[in-house]
Each structure stands twice: as structure tokens, then as C-alpha cells.
Amino acid sequence: MADRIEIITHDDTVERELAMLAPALGADFHPYRNHVYRVLTYAMHFLGGDARWRETVAFALVYHDAGMWTDRALAYLEPSEVAAEAAQRARAPQLDAALLRAIIHWHHKVRAYRGPHESVVNAVRKADWIDASGGVVRKGLTKAKIAAVTQAIPVDGFPDILMRLAAELNGGRKMGGLWRVLSHVYKW
């Protein structure tokens, strides 16, 4: 890994695909957008900036949590995969559908993913863990790199949105919602 981190604040794929999700995201659009860019930044850092993976990673990240909004589901991995597959067929047939599914399906895996394209899937998995934990889980990144990313791409209350959704999508019961998320999207 390089000593510095290239912060990604614009990507054409992200912008195009997020525009398609904007109606479902509503007021959560900008915080989710920033989450996508922080995770993209970390993932591409773990991939050494290898440009051949950027479009695929960017595309997958737009959809990785989308099912919470598109299907109003706490068990959102499968709905997110379905949304990504439909979008991939319509606007990005050149992308590897199996890799997109793997990135989305395994992005909350606790232990390292083993399988096809494991370097790409694990880069995204580690990146999402960093952002979802607010930098508590660092996966080898320094606190300074994480601080630089969050300064350039603000969190904008994204963790609060996830807590709100956990309650909203579980009949107002936040803890029950959190348990449903943990039991349905986190994988060992």
C-alpha cells in the first residue's frame, strides 16, 4: 500500500448509477453517496489503484446497500444483488455479473472471503468495515489516512440513517432491527 491515499470524490459510474437510485434514497442520497465514495476510496487503495477494477467496484458499491431503500428490507443483500443485476444488464453489460454479486453478497463477511476474485471482494469487504465502523476497524490503514478520507468526504450522519432504518424497517424496534441486520447480512 502506498504511503498516501488517493481520495476519490467523483466517478462517472457512481454518479450515473446513484442518479437511478435517487428517488428511492430520497433525503438519504448525499450521506449514502458519501459512504459509497469513502468505501470506493479505501477499496481502490487496497487494490493499489488498479484501474481495471474501478468500474466494477464503483458499480457494486452503488448497489451494495441499496435494498434497504429500494425494497425497504433489513435483509438487504439479495434485494441489492437483484437491483445491481438489473442495472448491470441495462447499462453495464461489460461488467462481470458474478463478481458484482460476490462483492455485494460478501461485503459484510467477518473473515476473509475465499473464492473467485478474492482480492477484489476482500478489498471492498475491508473498505466497508472501515467505513461502517467509523474507523474503529482499520484493516491496516492508519488513523491519519482514515481521517483524511472522512475530512474530504464527510460522514453526514450516515450511521444515524442506518440506525433510523433499523428501527423503521422493524416496526419501530431499533434493537430488533439491528439483530435482523446482524443475523441476515453479516457472514462469517
HELIX and SHEET records of a PDB file:
HELIX    1   1 ASP A   12  LEU A   25  1                                  14    
HELIX    2   2 GLY A   26  ASP A   28  5                                   3    
HELIX    3   3 PHE A   29  PHE A   46  1                                  18    
HELIX    4   4 ALA A   51  TRP A   53  5                                   3    
HELIX    5   5 ARG A   54  TYR A   63  1                                  10    
HELIX    6   6 GLY A   67  THR A   70  1                                   4    
HELIX    7   7 LEU A   77  ARG A   91  1                                  15    
HELIX    8   8 ALA A   97  TRP A  106  1                                  10    
HELIX    9   9 GLU A  118  ALA A  132  1                                  15    
HELIX   10  10 LYS A  143  ALA A  152  1                                  10    
HELIX   11  11 PHE A  158  GLU A  168  1                                  11    
HELIX   12  12 LYS A  174  VAL A  185  1                                  12    
END                                                                             
